[in-house]
Amino acid sequence: MAARPRRAKSETGSASAAEAWPEAAPAASVVGIPADGSGPAPTAADGRPVGTPHDELRVWLRLLGASNRIESILSSRITKEFGISLARFDLLAQLERAPDGLTMTDASRRMMVTNGAITSLVDRLVEEGFVTRETRAEDRRTTVIRLTAEGRARFLAMAASHEEWVVGLIGGLEPQARNELSRGLSALRRHLDALGA
């Protein structure tokens, strides 16, 4: 997973918006010239004023910002509506796609979290009747988790609402903007796949 951008810290340990990212700072402080505009702006080897973010960095920050905002909205809604965390919902979604169940390791890999984190999620879901947890007869060290019938029915009800929320959030864009965004993200995914990322 891509690391989140780290905020630059001052000597006191705090970070302002201007310290965090140059695009949030006044122009004079970005390029390192006097506030009155006197003197030439120092430039990098590519001719770009020193401190000016690359377009690629701007795109990544906007992708990250939009993704985080959508996730925050969905997390708030699913907690308010169903009393469940988005992480538990995501695990239920993985289990719904695996009718034979998943081992704890498989679930951890699919969700890109530690085994410890999966164990905590599963503990809650077992308590709430969403899933069962069994050890394999041939290998007592392997635990398999599966949706219960009740858990699957409850998940599908949540998934229907989740889908409506996503459609509502993305549907606010004009069709042309949605199509362009979809094409651009598909191109980015192909590019990353080609890099082996």
VENCOR-V545430 format. One record per residue. N is the residue number from 1. SS is DSSP state (2 for helix, 1 for strand, 0 for the rest). PSI is psi in radians with two decimals (* if undefined). D_CENTER is the distance of its C-alpha to the mean C-alpha in Angstrom with 1 decimal. Layout:
BEGIN
n->N ss->SS psi->PSI d_center->D_CENTER
n->N ss->SS psi->PSI d_center->D_CENTER
END
This chain:
BEGIN
n->1 ss->0 psi->2.53 d_center->9.1
n->2 ss->0 psi->2.41 d_center->9.5
n->3 ss->0 psi->2.55 d_center->10.7
n->4 ss->0 psi->2.58 d_center->10.0
n->5 ss->0 psi->2.39 d_center->13.2
n->6 ss->0 psi->2.42 d_center->15.9
n->7 ss->0 psi->2.41 d_center->18.2
n->8 ss->0 psi->2.39 d_center->21.8
n->9 ss->0 psi->2.55 d_center->24.1
n->10 ss->0 psi->3.12 d_center->27.7
n->11 ss->0 psi->-0.44 d_center->30.5
n->12 ss->0 psi->-0.13 d_center->30.1
n->13 ss->0 psi->-0.12 d_center->26.5
n->14 ss->0 psi->2.87 d_center->25.0
n->15 ss->0 psi->2.22 d_center->23.1
n->16 ss->0 psi->2.96 d_center->23.7
n->17 ss->2 psi->-0.69 d_center->21.7
n->18 ss->2 psi->-0.63 d_center->24.3
n->19 ss->2 psi->-0.56 d_center->24.0
n->20 ss->2 psi->-0.84 d_center->20.2
n->21 ss->0 psi->2.31 d_center->20.2
n->22 ss->2 psi->-0.57 d_center->23.4
n->23 ss->2 psi->-0.30 d_center->22.5
n->24 ss->2 psi->-0.11 d_center->22.7
n->25 ss->0 psi->2.76 d_center->26.1
n->26 ss->0 psi->2.62 d_center->29.6
n->27 ss->2 psi->-0.75 d_center->30.8
n->28 ss->2 psi->-0.69 d_center->33.6
n->29 ss->2 psi->-0.41 d_center->31.5
n->30 ss->2 psi->-0.81 d_center->29.0
n->31 ss->2 psi->-0.09 d_center->31.8
n->32 ss->0 psi->0.57 d_center->34.0
n->33 ss->0 psi->2.82 d_center->37.1
n->34 ss->0 psi->2.61 d_center->39.3
n->35 ss->0 psi->-0.44 d_center->38.3
n->36 ss->0 psi->-0.01 d_center->41.5
n->37 ss->0 psi->0.01 d_center->40.3
n->38 ss->0 psi->2.62 d_center->43.1
n->39 ss->0 psi->2.64 d_center->42.8
n->40 ss->0 psi->2.60 d_center->40.8
n->41 ss->0 psi->2.23 d_center->37.1
n->42 ss->0 psi->2.50 d_center->36.3
n->43 ss->1 psi->2.74 d_center->34.5
n->44 ss->0 psi->3.12 d_center->32.6
n->45 ss->0 psi->-0.53 d_center->33.9
n->46 ss->0 psi->0.11 d_center->32.2
n->47 ss->0 psi->-0.08 d_center->33.9
n->48 ss->0 psi->2.39 d_center->30.8
n->49 ss->1 psi->2.40 d_center->31.5
n->50 ss->0 psi->2.31 d_center->30.5
n->51 ss->0 psi->-0.12 d_center->27.2
n->52 ss->0 psi->2.17 d_center->26.1
n->53 ss->0 psi->2.49 d_center->22.4
n->54 ss->0 psi->2.66 d_center->22.3
n->55 ss->2 psi->-0.65 d_center->21.1
n->56 ss->2 psi->-0.68 d_center->18.6
n->57 ss->2 psi->-0.70 d_center->17.1
n->58 ss->2 psi->-0.78 d_center->17.1
n->59 ss->2 psi->-0.80 d_center->15.3
n->60 ss->2 psi->-0.75 d_center->12.5
n->61 ss->2 psi->-0.65 d_center->12.3
n->62 ss->2 psi->-0.67 d_center->12.5
n->63 ss->2 psi->-0.82 d_center->9.7
n->64 ss->2 psi->-0.76 d_center->7.4
n->65 ss->2 psi->-0.78 d_center->9.4
n->66 ss->2 psi->-0.75 d_center->9.3
n->67 ss->2 psi->-0.79 d_center->5.7
n->68 ss->2 psi->-0.67 d_center->5.8
n->69 ss->2 psi->-0.78 d_center->9.2
n->70 ss->2 psi->-0.78 d_center->8.9
n->71 ss->2 psi->-0.69 d_center->6.7
n->72 ss->2 psi->-0.75 d_center->9.5
n->73 ss->2 psi->-0.81 d_center->12.2
n->74 ss->2 psi->-0.70 d_center->11.5
n->75 ss->2 psi->-0.77 d_center->11.5
n->76 ss->2 psi->-0.75 d_center->14.6
n->77 ss->2 psi->-0.74 d_center->16.3
n->78 ss->2 psi->-0.55 d_center->16.0
n->79 ss->2 psi->-0.76 d_center->17.2
n->80 ss->2 psi->-0.72 d_center->20.0
n->81 ss->2 psi->-0.68 d_center->21.0
n->82 ss->2 psi->-0.08 d_center->20.9
n->83 ss->0 psi->0.57 d_center->20.7
n->84 ss->0 psi->2.60 d_center->17.9
n->85 ss->0 psi->2.75 d_center->14.5
n->86 ss->2 psi->-0.58 d_center->11.3
n->87 ss->2 psi->-0.75 d_center->11.2
n->88 ss->2 psi->-0.66 d_center->14.8
n->89 ss->2 psi->-0.76 d_center->14.3
n->90 ss->2 psi->-0.67 d_center->11.9
n->91 ss->2 psi->-0.70 d_center->14.6
n->92 ss->2 psi->-0.67 d_center->17.2
n->93 ss->2 psi->-0.70 d_center->15.8
n->94 ss->2 psi->-0.70 d_center->16.1
n->95 ss->2 psi->-0.58 d_center->19.6
n->96 ss->2 psi->-0.49 d_center->20.6
n->97 ss->0 psi->-0.06 d_center->20.3
n->98 ss->0 psi->1.40 d_center->22.4
n->99 ss->0 psi->-0.44 d_center->25.7
n->100 ss->0 psi->0.03 d_center->27.3
n->101 ss->0 psi->3.02 d_center->24.7
n->102 ss->1 psi->2.56 d_center->22.5
n->103 ss->1 psi->2.84 d_center->23.5
n->104 ss->2 psi->-0.66 d_center->21.6
n->105 ss->2 psi->-0.75 d_center->20.9
n->106 ss->2 psi->-0.77 d_center->19.7
n->107 ss->2 psi->-0.73 d_center->17.3
n->108 ss->2 psi->-0.75 d_center->16.0
n->109 ss->2 psi->-0.76 d_center->15.7
n->110 ss->2 psi->-0.65 d_center->14.0
n->111 ss->2 psi->-0.07 d_center->11.2
n->112 ss->0 psi->0.79 d_center->11.2
n->113 ss->0 psi->2.98 d_center->12.5
n->114 ss->0 psi->2.81 d_center->16.1
n->115 ss->2 psi->-0.62 d_center->19.1
n->116 ss->2 psi->-0.71 d_center->19.7
n->117 ss->2 psi->-0.71 d_center->16.4
n->118 ss->2 psi->-0.74 d_center->17.3
n->119 ss->2 psi->-0.75 d_center->20.8
n->120 ss->2 psi->-0.75 d_center->19.9
n->121 ss->2 psi->-0.77 d_center->17.9
n->122 ss->2 psi->-0.71 d_center->20.8
n->123 ss->2 psi->-0.80 d_center->23.4
n->124 ss->2 psi->-0.73 d_center->22.3
n->125 ss->2 psi->-0.58 d_center->22.0
n->126 ss->2 psi->-0.80 d_center->25.5
n->127 ss->2 psi->-0.64 d_center->26.9
n->128 ss->0 psi->0.02 d_center->25.7
n->129 ss->0 psi->0.21 d_center->27.3
n->130 ss->0 psi->-0.63 d_center->24.2
n->131 ss->1 psi->2.83 d_center->24.7
n->132 ss->1 psi->2.75 d_center->27.5
n->133 ss->1 psi->2.15 d_center->27.6
n->134 ss->1 psi->2.66 d_center->30.4
n->135 ss->1 psi->2.53 d_center->31.7
n->136 ss->1 psi->2.39 d_center->33.0
n->137 ss->0 psi->-0.65 d_center->36.8
n->138 ss->0 psi->-0.27 d_center->37.0
n->139 ss->1 psi->1.67 d_center->34.6
n->140 ss->1 psi->-0.22 d_center->34.4
n->141 ss->1 psi->-0.24 d_center->31.7
n->142 ss->1 psi->2.19 d_center->29.2
n->143 ss->1 psi->2.32 d_center->27.5
n->144 ss->1 psi->2.34 d_center->26.4
n->145 ss->1 psi->2.42 d_center->24.4
n->146 ss->1 psi->2.67 d_center->25.0
n->147 ss->1 psi->2.46 d_center->24.5
n->148 ss->0 psi->2.89 d_center->27.7
n->149 ss->2 psi->-0.74 d_center->29.3
n->150 ss->2 psi->-0.69 d_center->28.6
n->151 ss->2 psi->-0.70 d_center->25.0
n->152 ss->2 psi->-0.76 d_center->24.5
n->153 ss->2 psi->-0.74 d_center->26.2
n->154 ss->2 psi->-0.68 d_center->24.2
n->155 ss->2 psi->-0.77 d_center->20.9
n->156 ss->2 psi->-0.60 d_center->22.1
n->157 ss->2 psi->-0.73 d_center->23.1
n->158 ss->2 psi->-0.70 d_center->19.6
n->159 ss->2 psi->-0.62 d_center->18.1
n->160 ss->2 psi->-0.75 d_center->20.6
n->161 ss->2 psi->-0.73 d_center->19.6
n->162 ss->2 psi->-0.77 d_center->15.8
n->163 ss->2 psi->-0.74 d_center->16.9
n->164 ss->2 psi->-0.71 d_center->19.1
n->165 ss->2 psi->-0.77 d_center->16.5
n->166 ss->2 psi->-0.78 d_center->14.2
n->167 ss->2 psi->-0.72 d_center->17.5
n->168 ss->2 psi->-0.69 d_center->18.6
n->169 ss->2 psi->-0.83 d_center->15.7
n->170 ss->2 psi->-0.52 d_center->15.7
n->171 ss->0 psi->-0.21 d_center->19.5
n->172 ss->0 psi->-0.26 d_center->20.3
n->173 ss->0 psi->2.62 d_center->20.2
n->174 ss->0 psi->2.57 d_center->23.5
n->175 ss->2 psi->-0.73 d_center->23.9
n->176 ss->2 psi->-0.72 d_center->24.6
n->177 ss->2 psi->-0.70 d_center->21.4
n->178 ss->2 psi->-0.77 d_center->19.3
n->179 ss->2 psi->-0.75 d_center->21.3
n->180 ss->2 psi->-0.72 d_center->21.0
n->181 ss->2 psi->-0.77 d_center->17.2
n->182 ss->2 psi->-0.77 d_center->17.1
n->183 ss->2 psi->-0.74 d_center->19.7
n->184 ss->2 psi->-0.74 d_center->18.1
n->185 ss->2 psi->-0.62 d_center->14.7
n->186 ss->2 psi->-0.72 d_center->17.0
n->187 ss->2 psi->-0.71 d_center->19.0
n->188 ss->2 psi->-0.75 d_center->16.2
n->189 ss->2 psi->-0.76 d_center->15.2
n->190 ss->2 psi->-0.72 d_center->19.0
n->191 ss->2 psi->-0.79 d_center->19.4
n->192 ss->2 psi->-0.68 d_center->16.8
n->193 ss->2 psi->-0.69 d_center->18.4
n->194 ss->2 psi->-0.51 d_center->21.8
n->195 ss->2 psi->-0.16 d_center->20.9
n->196 ss->0 psi->0.36 d_center->20.0
n->197 ss->0 psi->* d_center->16.6
END
